Amino acid sequence: MNLYSEYYVKQKAERFVNKIWCLDNSIGESPIENKLVLPNGCFNLAIVSGNAIEVHTSKNKYEMNKGIYFCSQMTNKVLVNIKPKTKVTIIQLHTWTLSMFPKYDLSNFTDSIIKINPEELPFQIQIDATIEILLNTVNVYFEELAALHSEKNVIEKICEIIKNQDSAISVSEISSAFNSSQRLLQIKFKNATGLTIKKYIQILKFRKSVDQMINSDIEKLKLTDIALYNKYFDQSHFIKKFKDVTKTSPKTFNPDSYFLSQKR
């Protein structure tokens, strides 16, 4: 049994869903402790079956027993303890997905987790559903959503510009692209994501640098090259930002302590 596994939705649904990932200790007799998750600019719907999972964010400690939970944007590393006989299945939503539902104001909601009523979701999820059933449910709903919203809204367009520019773009340049004021764009983006545009850019830069690190030979790793490639001012700036999120330096970073994305 793999503790960590990933599953991918169909192409049209990928516009809104990055992936589905599982943390499976369902047949384990002992807890899985002190595993870490890094911020990535996504929202998560977590489906907990079995006993419980304990999650420590920068703001609070959460005991997540059987049920469905909404996890907001994370800005720092998150510590996870998975109790025996517990499985967590996580639907990872792109940054802009929640902006499709304007009734949600997420402006002051980061590094937080809330338990939700499954009936509040726009699609039906059974807590003990197989991954095949869950994938089908998610594919059907988000393919329909993509058809209903063929035009991208402003949040999706902002994120697209940032990704296409390798995160090396300023808020003023983005506002110029939209012929809009920085303040108005910032308000719209923060209401929909909980993040400022600048913070979102920083998170993407950070994750890109981590991905480079774990796919490199650590012994031969040149931090200066990674820093400059990812548009940090210099190596010292990169190390400082890295420590802000992980509380450790790039040289002492241990990938085995983290749940990191599989290379597709």
MIVO-897246 format. One record per residue: x negated, y negated, z of N, C-alpha, C in turn; residue number from 0. Coordinates in steps of 0.2 Angstrom, whole numbers, plus 5000, padded with zeros to 4 digits. Layout:
BEGIN
<rec <X,Y,Z>,<X,Y,Z>,<X,Y,Z>,NUM>
...
% end
This chain:
BEGIN
<rec <4996,5006,5000>,<5000,5000,5000>,<4996,4994,5000>,0>
<rec <4997,4989,4996>,<4993,4983,4995>,<4997,4978,5000>,1>
<rec <4993,4975,5004>,<4996,4970,5009>,<4998,4964,5005>,2>
<rec <4994,4962,5000>,<4996,4956,4995>,<4997,4958,4988>,3>
<rec <5002,4956,4985>,<5004,4958,4978>,<5007,4952,4975>,4>
<rec <5007,4951,4968>,<5010,4946,4965>,<5014,4949,4959>,5>
<rec <5020,4945,4958>,<5024,4947,4952>,<5026,4940,4948>,6>
<rec <5027,4941,4942>,<5028,4935,4938>,<5035,4935,4934>,7>
<rec <5038,4929,4934>,<5044,4929,4930>,<5043,4928,4923>,8>
<rec <5049,4928,4919>,<5049,4927,4912>,<5047,4920,4910>,9>
<rec <5045,4919,4904>,<5042,4913,4902>,<5046,4907,4903>,10>
<rec <5053,4908,4901>,<5057,4902,4902>,<5058,4900,4909>,11>
<rec <5058,4905,4914>,<5059,4904,4921>,<5053,4901,4924>,12>
<rec <5047,4902,4921>,<5040,4900,4923>,<5040,4892,4923>,13>
<rec <5045,4889,4920>,<5045,4882,4920>,<5046,4879,4927>,14>
<rec <5050,4883,4931>,<5052,4881,4938>,<5049,4886,4943>,15>
<rec <5047,4892,4942>,<5044,4897,4947>,<5037,4898,4945>,16>
<rec <5032,4897,4949>,<5026,4899,4948>,<5024,4907,4948>,17>
<rec <5027,4910,4953>,<5026,4917,4954>,<5030,4919,4960>,18>
<rec <5031,4926,4961>,<5033,4929,4967>,<5028,4933,4970>,19>
<rec <5027,4932,4977>,<5021,4936,4980>,<5024,4939,4987>,20>
<rec <5021,4944,4988>,<5023,4948,4994>,<5017,4949,4999>,21>
<rec <5019,4949,5005>,<5015,4951,5011>,<5018,4957,5014>,22>
<rec <5015,4963,5013>,<5019,4969,5015>,<5015,4973,5020>,23>
<rec <5018,4972,5027>,<5016,4976,5032>,<5021,4981,5035>,24>
<rec <5026,4983,5030>,<5032,4986,5031>,<5031,4993,5034>,25>
<rec <5025,4996,5033>,<5024,5003,5036>,<5018,5003,5041>,26>
<rec <5016,4997,5042>,<5010,4996,5047>,<5012,4997,5054>,27>
<rec <5008,5000,5058>,<5009,5001,5065>,<5006,4996,5069>,28>
<rec <5002,4991,5066>,<4999,4986,5070>,<4999,4979,5066>,29>
<rec <4999,4974,5070>,<4999,4967,5066>,<4994,4966,5062>,30>
<rec <4995,4961,5057>,<4990,4958,5053>,<4989,4951,5055>,31>
<rec <4983,4950,5058>,<4982,4943,5061>,<4977,4939,5058>,32>
<rec <4978,4932,5059>,<4973,4927,5057>,<4971,4927,5050>,33>
<rec <4976,4928,5046>,<4976,4927,5039>,<4978,4920,5037>,34>
<rec <4975,4917,5032>,<4976,4910,5030>,<4978,4909,5023>,35>
<rec <4982,4904,5023>,<4985,4902,5016>,<4983,4894,5015>,36>
<rec <4981,4893,5009>,<4979,4886,5007>,<4985,4882,5004>,37>
<rec <4985,4875,5004>,<4990,4871,5001>,<4989,4872,4993>,38>
<rec <4994,4872,4989>,<4994,4872,4982>,<4998,4868,4978>,39>
<rec <5002,4864,4982>,<5007,4859,4978>,<5013,4862,4976>,40>
<rec <5015,4868,4979>,<5021,4871,4978>,<5026,4872,4984>,41>
<rec <5032,4873,4983>,<5037,4874,4988>,<5038,4882,4988>,42>
<rec <5040,4885,4994>,<5041,4892,4995>,<5048,4894,4998>,43>
<rec <5051,4899,4995>,<5057,4902,4998>,<5054,4908,5001>,44>
<rec <5054,4909,5008>,<5051,4915,5011>,<5057,4920,5013>,45>
<rec <5057,4926,5011>,<5062,4931,5013>,<5059,4936,5018>,46>
<rec <5061,4936,5024>,<5058,4940,5029>,<5062,4946,5031>,47>
<rec <5060,4952,5030>,<5063,4958,5032>,<5059,4962,5037>,48>
<rec <5062,4966,5041>,<5059,4969,5047>,<5059,4965,5053>,49>
<rec <5053,4965,5056>,<5052,4961,5062>,<5051,4954,5062>,50>
<rec <5045,4952,5061>,<5044,4944,5061>,<5037,4943,5058>,51>
<rec <5036,4936,5056>,<5030,4934,5054>,<5029,4927,5058>,52>
<rec <5023,4926,5060>,<5022,4920,5064>,<5017,4915,5060>,53>
<rec <5019,4909,5059>,<5016,4905,5055>,<5014,4898,5059>,54>
<rec <5008,4896,5058>,<5005,4890,5062>,<5004,4885,5056>,55>
<rec <5007,4880,5056>,<5006,4874,5051>,<5002,4869,5055>,56>
<rec <5000,4863,5052>,<4997,4858,5056>,<5002,4854,5060>,57>
<rec <5008,4856,5060>,<5013,4852,5064>,<5016,4857,5070>,58>
<rec <5016,4863,5068>,<5020,4867,5073>,<5019,4875,5072>,59>
<rec <5021,4879,5077>,<5021,4886,5076>,<5028,4888,5075>,60>
<rec <5029,4893,5070>,<5035,4896,5068>,<5036,4903,5069>,61>
<rec <5041,4906,5072>,<5042,4913,5073>,<5048,4914,5068>,62>
<rec <5046,4917,5062>,<5051,4919,5057>,<5053,4926,5057>,63>
<rec <5059,4927,5060>,<5062,4934,5060>,<5066,4935,5054>,64>
<rec <5070,4940,5054>,<5073,4942,5048>,<5078,4936,5045>,65>
<rec <5077,4935,5039>,<5081,4929,5036>,<5077,4926,5030>,66>
<rec <5080,4920,5028>,<5077,4916,5022>,<5075,4910,5025>,67>
<rec <5069,4907,5023>,<5066,4901,5025>,<5064,4897,5019>,68>
<rec <5065,4890,5020>,<5062,4886,5016>,<5055,4883,5018>,69>
<rec <5050,4883,5015>,<5044,4881,5017>,<5042,4875,5013>,70>
<rec <5041,4869,5016>,<5039,4863,5012>,<5032,4863,5010>,71>
<rec <5030,4857,5007>,<5023,4856,5005>,<5019,4857,5011>,72>
<rec <5013,4860,5010>,<5008,4861,5015>,<5002,4857,5013>,73>
<rec <4999,4853,5018>,<4994,4848,5016>,<4987,4851,5019>,74>
<rec <4988,4856,5024>,<4982,4859,5027>,<4983,4867,5027>,75>
<rec <4977,4870,5029>,<4978,4877,5029>,<4983,4880,5034>,76>
<rec <4986,4886,5033>,<4991,4888,5037>,<4989,4895,5039>,77>
<rec <4990,4896,5046>,<4988,4903,5049>,<4994,4907,5049>,78>
<rec <4993,4914,5047>,<4998,4919,5047>,<4997,4925,5051>,79>
<rec <5002,4927,5055>,<5001,4934,5058>,<5008,4937,5056>,80>
<rec <5007,4943,5054>,<5012,4948,5051>,<5013,4953,5056>,81>
<rec <5019,4954,5059>,<5020,4959,5064>,<5021,4966,5061>,82>
<rec <5020,4971,5064>,<5021,4978,5061>,<5028,4979,5059>,83>
<rec <5029,4983,5054>,<5036,4984,5051>,<5039,4978,5048>,84>
<rec <5035,4974,5045>,<5037,4967,5042>,<5035,4966,5035>,85>
<rec <5040,4964,5031>,<5038,4962,5024>,<5041,4955,5023>,86>
<rec <5036,4951,5019>,<5038,4944,5017>,<5038,4944,5010>,87>
<rec <5043,4942,5007>,<5043,4940,4999>,<5044,4933,4998>,88>
<rec <5040,4930,4994>,<5040,4923,4994>,<5041,4921,4986>,89>
<rec <5046,4917,4985>,<5047,4914,4979>,<5043,4907,4978>,90>
<rec <5038,4906,4974>,<5034,4900,4974>,<5037,4896,4969>,91>
<rec <5040,4890,4971>,<5043,4885,4966>,<5038,4879,4964>,92>
<rec <5038,4878,4958>,<5034,4872,4956>,<5036,4866,4960>,93>
<rec <5031,4861,4960>,<5032,4855,4963>,<5038,4851,4961>,94>
<rec <5040,4851,4955>,<5046,4847,4953>,<5052,4851,4953>,95>
<rec <5052,4857,4955>,<5059,4861,4955>,<5064,4858,4959>,96>
<rec <5062,4856,4965>,<5067,4854,4970>,<5070,4847,4967>,97>
<rec <5067,4844,4963>,<5069,4837,4960>,<5075,4839,4955>,98>
<rec <5077,4845,4954>,<5083,4847,4950>,<5089,4846,4954>,99>
<rec <5088,4846,4961>,<5093,4846,4965>,<5093,4839,4969>,100>
<rec <5096,4834,4967>,<5095,4827,4970>,<5097,4826,4977>,101>
<rec <5101,4831,4979>,<5104,4830,4986>,<5099,4831,4991>,102>
<rec <5093,4834,4989>,<5088,4835,4994>,<5083,4829,4995>,103>
<rec <5083,4826,5001>,<5078,4821,5002>,<5072,4824,5006>,104>
<rec <5066,4825,5003>,<5061,4828,5006>,<5055,4823,5008>,105>
<rec <5057,4817,5008>,<5052,4812,5009>,<5048,4813,5015>,106>
<rec <5051,4815,5021>,<5047,4816,5027>,<5047,4823,5029>,107>
<rec <5046,4827,5024>,<5047,4835,5026>,<5041,4838,5023>,108>
<rec <5035,4838,5026>,<5029,4842,5024>,<5027,4846,5030>,109>
<rec <5023,4851,5028>,<5020,4856,5034>,<5025,4858,5038>,110>
<rec <5031,4860,5036>,<5037,4862,5040>,<5040,4868,5037>,111>
<rec <5044,4871,5041>,<5048,4877,5039>,<5055,4877,5042>,112>
<rec <5060,4878,5038>,<5067,4879,5041>,<5070,4885,5039>,113>
<rec <5074,4888,5043>,<5078,4894,5042>,<5084,4891,5038>,114>
<rec <5086,4894,5033>,<5092,4892,5029>,<5097,4898,5028>,115>
<rec <5103,4895,5027>,<5109,4900,5026>,<5109,4902,5019>,116>
<rec <5108,4909,5017>,<5108,4911,5011>,<5113,4908,5006>,117>
<rec <5119,4907,5009>,<5125,4904,5005>,<5124,4897,5002>,118>
<rec <5119,4894,5005>,<5117,4887,5003>,<5113,4887,4996>,119>
<rec <5110,4893,4995>,<5106,4894,4989>,<5110,4894,4983>,120>
<rec <5108,4891,4977>,<5111,4891,4971>,<5112,4898,4968>,121>
<rec <5108,4903,4970>,<5108,4910,4968>,<5108,4914,4974>,122>
<rec <5111,4920,4973>,<5112,4925,4979>,<5106,4929,4980>,123>
<rec <5103,4930,4986>,<5097,4934,4987>,<5099,4939,4993>,124>
<rec <5098,4945,4992>,<5099,4950,4997>,<5092,4951,5000>,125>
<rec <5092,4950,5007>,<5086,4950,5011>,<5082,4957,5009>,126>
<rec <5085,4962,5009>,<5082,4969,5008>,<5082,4971,5001>,127>
<rec <5083,4966,4996>,<5083,4968,4989>,<5076,4970,4987>,128>
<rec <5076,4975,4982>,<5069,4977,4979>,<5066,4971,4975>,129>
<rec <5060,4971,4973>,<5057,4966,4969>,<5060,4966,4962>,130>
<rec <5062,4971,4960>,<5065,4972,4953>,<5071,4968,4953>,131>
<rec <5076,4969,4958>,<5082,4965,4958>,<5081,4958,4959>,132>
<rec <5076,4956,4964>,<5074,4949,4965>,<5072,4946,4959>,133>
<rec <5067,4949,4955>,<5065,4946,4949>,<5070,4945,4944>,134>
<rec <5075,4949,4943>,<5081,4948,4939>,<5085,4943,4941>,135>
<rec <5086,4942,4947>,<5091,4936,4950>,<5087,4930,4948>,136>
<rec <5081,4929,4950>,<5077,4923,4949>,<5077,4921,4941>,137>
<rec <5075,4926,4937>,<5075,4925,4930>,<5081,4923,4927>,138>
<rec <5087,4926,4929>,<5093,4924,4926>,<5095,4917,4928>,139>
<rec <5094,4915,4935>,<5096,4908,4937>,<5091,4903,4934>,140>
<rec <5085,4904,4934>,<5080,4898,4931>,<5080,4898,4924>,141>
<rec <5081,4903,4920>,<5082,4903,4913>,<5088,4899,4911>,142>
<rec <5094,4899,4915>,<5100,4895,4914>,<5098,4888,4916>,143>
<rec <5094,4887,4921>,<5093,4880,4923>,<5088,4877,4918>,144>
<rec <5084,4880,4915>,<5080,4878,4910>,<5084,4876,4904>,145>
<rec <5089,4880,4902>,<5093,4878,4896>,<5097,4872,4898>,146>
<rec <5100,4871,4904>,<5104,4865,4906>,<5100,4859,4906>,147>
<rec <5093,4860,4907>,<5089,4854,4908>,<5083,4854,4903>,148>
<rec <5085,4854,4897>,<5080,4854,4892>,<5075,4848,4892>,149>
<rec <5077,4843,4894>,<5073,4837,4895>,<5070,4837,4902>,150>
<rec <5064,4835,4902>,<5060,4835,4908>,<5062,4828,4912>,151>
<rec <5063,4829,4919>,<5064,4823,4922>,<5057,4819,4924>,152>
<rec <5058,4814,4928>,<5052,4810,4929>,<5047,4813,4933>,153>
<rec <5049,4817,4938>,<5044,4821,4943>,<5040,4826,4939>,154>
<rec <5044,4830,4935>,<5040,4835,4931>,<5035,4832,4926>,155>
<rec <5037,4826,4923>,<5033,4823,4918>,<5027,4820,4922>,156>
<rec <5027,4817,4928>,<5022,4815,4932>,<5017,4821,4933>,157>
<rec <5019,4827,4935>,<5015,4832,4937>,<5012,4835,4931>,158>
<rec <5015,4835,4925>,<5012,4837,4919>,<5006,4832,4917>,159>
<rec <5007,4826,4917>,<5002,4821,4916>,<4996,4822,4920>,160>
<rec <4997,4824,4927>,<4991,4825,4931>,<4988,4831,4929>,161>
<rec <4991,4836,4928>,<4988,4843,4926>,<4984,4842,4919>,162>
<rec <4987,4839,4915>,<4984,4838,4908>,<4978,4834,4909>,163>
<rec <4977,4830,4914>,<4971,4825,4915>,<4966,4828,4919>,164>
<rec <4967,4835,4921>,<4963,4838,4926>,<4962,4834,4932>,165>
<rec <4968,4831,4934>,<4969,4828,4941>,<4964,4821,4941>,166>
<rec <4961,4820,4936>,<4957,4814,4936>,<4961,4808,4933>,167>
<rec <4966,4806,4936>,<4970,4800,4934>,<4972,4796,4940>,168>
<rec <4973,4790,4940>,<4975,4786,4945>,<4983,4785,4945>,169>
<rec <4986,4782,4951>,<4993,4781,4951>,<4994,4775,4946>,170>
<rec <4990,4770,4946>,<4991,4765,4941>,<4991,4767,4934>,171>
<rec <4987,4772,4932>,<4987,4774,4925>,<4994,4778,4924>,172>
<rec <4996,4782,4929>,<5003,4785,4928>,<5008,4780,4928>,173>
<rec <5008,4775,4932>,<5014,4770,4931>,<5014,4767,4925>,174>
<rec <5008,4765,4922>,<5007,4762,4915>,<5010,4767,4910>,175>
<rec <5009,4773,4911>,<5012,4778,4906>,<5020,4778,4906>,176>
<rec <5023,4776,4911>,<5030,4776,4912>,<5033,4769,4911>,177>
<rec <5028,4764,4911>,<5030,4757,4910>,<5035,4756,4916>,178>
<rec <5032,4758,4922>,<5036,4757,4928>,<5031,4755,4934>,179>
<rec <5034,4752,4939>,<5030,4750,4945>,<5028,4756,4949>,180>
<rec <5022,4755,4952>,<5019,4760,4956>,<5024,4762,4962>,181>
<rec <5026,4757,4965>,<5030,4758,4971>,<5037,4762,4969>,182>
<rec <5040,4761,4963>,<5046,4764,4962>,<5044,4772,4960>,183>
<rec <5039,4773,4957>,<5037,4780,4955>,<5035,4784,4962>,184>
<rec <5031,4780,4966>,<5029,4783,4972>,<5035,4785,4977>,185>
<rec <5040,4781,4977>,<5046,4782,4981>,<5050,4789,4978>,186>
<rec <5051,4789,4971>,<5054,4794,4968>,<5050,4801,4969>,187>
<rec <5044,4800,4968>,<5040,4807,4969>,<5040,4809,4976>,188>
<rec <5039,4805,4981>,<5039,4807,4988>,<5046,4809,4990>,189>
<rec <5051,4806,4988>,<5058,4809,4990>,<5059,4816,4987>,190>
<rec <5056,4817,4982>,<5057,4824,4978>,<5052,4829,4981>,191>
<rec <5046,4827,4983>,<5041,4832,4985>,<5039,4832,4992>,192>
<rec <5040,4826,4995>,<5037,4825,5002>,<5030,4823,5002>,193>
<rec <5027,4822,4996>,<5020,4820,4995>,<5019,4813,4991>,194>
<rec <5014,4810,4993>,<5013,4804,4988>,<5010,4807,4982>,195>
<rec <5010,4803,4977>,<5006,4805,4970>,<4999,4806,4972>,196>
<rec <4996,4802,4975>,<4989,4803,4977>,<4987,4809,4981>,197>
<rec <4991,4811,4986>,<4990,4817,4989>,<4991,4823,4985>,198>
<rec <4996,4823,4980>,<4997,4828,4976>,<4991,4829,4972>,199>
<rec <4988,4824,4969>,<4982,4824,4965>,<4976,4827,4969>,200>
<rec <4976,4825,4975>,<4970,4828,4980>,<4971,4835,4981>,201>
<rec <4977,4838,4982>,<4979,4845,4983>,<4977,4849,4977>,202>
<rec <4979,4847,4971>,<4977,4850,4965>,<4969,4850,4964>,203>
<rec <4966,4845,4965>,<4958,4845,4965>,<4955,4850,4969>,204>
<rec <4958,4850,4976>,<4955,4855,4981>,<4956,4862,4978>,205>
<rec <4962,4864,4976>,<4963,4871,4974>,<4959,4873,4968>,206>
<rec <4958,4868,4964>,<4954,4870,4958>,<4947,4871,4960>,207>
<rec <4945,4867,4965>,<4938,4868,4967>,<4937,4875,4971>,208>
<rec <4942,4877,4975>,<4942,4883,4978>,<4942,4889,4973>,209>
<rec <4946,4888,4968>,<4947,4894,4963>,<4940,4894,4959>,210>
<rec <4936,4889,4958>,<4930,4889,4955>,<4925,4893,4960>,211>
<rec <4925,4891,4966>,<4921,4894,4971>,<4922,4902,4971>,212>
<rec <4928,4904,4972>,<4929,4911,4973>,<4927,4915,4967>,213>
<rec <4927,4912,4961>,<4926,4915,4955>,<4919,4914,4952>,214>
<rec <4914,4912,4957>,<4907,4911,4956>,<4903,4915,4960>,215>
<rec <4897,4915,4959>,<4892,4919,4963>,<4890,4914,4969>,216>
<rec <4893,4915,4975>,<4892,4911,4980>,<4885,4909,4982>,217>
<rec <4880,4914,4981>,<4873,4913,4982>,<4870,4908,4977>,218>
<rec <4873,4907,4971>,<4870,4903,4966>,<4874,4897,4965>,219>
<rec <4879,4896,4970>,<4884,4891,4969>,<4881,4884,4970>,220>
<rec <4882,4879,4965>,<4880,4872,4966>,<4886,4868,4967>,221>
<rec <4886,4866,4974>,<4891,4862,4976>,<4892,4855,4972>,222>
<rec <4886,4852,4970>,<4886,4846,4967>,<4890,4847,4960>,223>
<rec <4889,4852,4957>,<4892,4854,4950>,<4899,4854,4951>,224>
<rec <4902,4858,4956>,<4909,4859,4958>,<4912,4852,4959>,225>
<rec <4908,4848,4964>,<4911,4841,4966>,<4912,4837,4960>,226>
<rec <4907,4836,4955>,<4907,4832,4950>,<4912,4834,4944>,227>
<rec <4912,4841,4943>,<4917,4844,4939>,<4924,4842,4941>,228>
<rec <4926,4842,4947>,<4932,4841,4950>,<4934,4834,4952>,229>
<rec <4929,4829,4949>,<4930,4822,4950>,<4930,4820,4957>,230>
<rec <4926,4823,4961>,<4924,4820,4968>,<4918,4815,4967>,231>
<rec <4917,4810,4971>,<4912,4805,4970>,<4905,4809,4970>,232>
<rec <4904,4813,4975>,<4897,4817,4975>,<4899,4823,4980>,233>
<rec <4893,4827,4981>,<4894,4833,4985>,<4896,4831,4992>,234>
<rec <4894,4826,4995>,<4896,4824,5002>,<4904,4823,5002>,235>
<rec <4906,4819,4997>,<4913,4818,4997>,<4917,4824,4996>,236>
<rec <4915,4829,4992>,<4918,4835,4991>,<4918,4839,4998>,237>
<rec <4913,4840,5001>,<4912,4843,5008>,<4917,4840,5013>,238>
<rec <4917,4834,5013>,<4922,4831,5018>,<4929,4832,5017>,239>
<rec <4931,4832,5010>,<4938,4834,5009>,<4939,4841,5010>,240>
<rec <4935,4845,5008>,<4935,4852,5009>,<4936,4854,5017>,241>
<rec <4932,4851,5021>,<4933,4852,5028>,<4940,4849,5031>,242>
<rec <4942,4844,5028>,<4949,4841,5030>,<4954,4846,5030>,243>
<rec <4954,4850,5025>,<4959,4855,5023>,<4958,4862,5027>,244>
<rec <4952,4864,5026>,<4950,4871,5029>,<4947,4871,5036>,245>
<rec <4944,4865,5038>,<4941,4865,5045>,<4934,4869,5044>,246>
<rec <4932,4870,5039>,<4925,4873,5038>,<4922,4871,5032>,247>
<rec <4916,4872,5031>,<4912,4869,5025>,<4912,4874,5019>,248>
<rec <4911,4872,5013>,<4911,4876,5007>,<4907,4882,5008>,249>
<rec <4901,4881,5011>,<4896,4887,5012>,<4898,4892,5017>,250>
<rec <4902,4890,5022>,<4904,4895,5026>,<4911,4898,5025>,251>
<rec <4914,4895,5020>,<4921,4898,5018>,<4921,4905,5016>,252>
<rec <4926,4909,5019>,<4926,4916,5018>,<4933,4918,5014>,253>
<rec <4932,4919,5008>,<4938,4921,5004>,<4942,4927,5007>,254>
<rec <4939,4931,5010>,<4942,4937,5013>,<4947,4935,5019>,255>
<rec <4947,4930,5022>,<4951,4927,5027>,<4958,4924,5024>,256>
<rec <4958,4923,5018>,<4963,4920,5015>,<4968,4924,5010>,257>
<rec <4974,4922,5009>,<4978,4925,5004>,<4977,4921,4998>,258>
<rec <4973,4923,4993>,<4972,4918,4987>,<4975,4921,4981>,259>
<rec <4977,4917,4976>,<4980,4919,4970>,<4976,4924,4966>,260>
<rec <4979,4929,4963>,<4975,4934,4959>,<4974,4931,4952>,261>
<rec <4969,4932,4949>,<4967,4930,4943>,<4971,4933,4938>,262>
<rec <4975,4929,4934>,<4979,4932,4929>,<4976,4932,4922>,263>
% end
